[in-house]
Amino acid sequence: MISLNLLLEANLNGLGELIVAIMVGPAILLSIIAIILRLTKKIKASKIFFILAGVYLLISFGFCGVLMVA
């Protein structure tokens, strides 16, 4: 039988790394897509993906950064 104390204890190991991965991961992926599009001469689509990556970083550092500090 599982002890009640075991269910009440929370293991938060790796939570900081998960938040950082959520903050930076999609922006890196969008940047890689933008670089691939730039190499295939689709300049307009590449610029849009670079802008999306920048906006994602701006919003994620603002929102997740506040969550990490608090």
Buried (B, 14 or more C-beta within 10 A) or exposed (E): EEEEEEEEEEEEEEEEEEBEEEBBEBBEEBBEBBEEBBEEEBEEBBEBBBEBBEEBBEEBBEEBEEEEEE
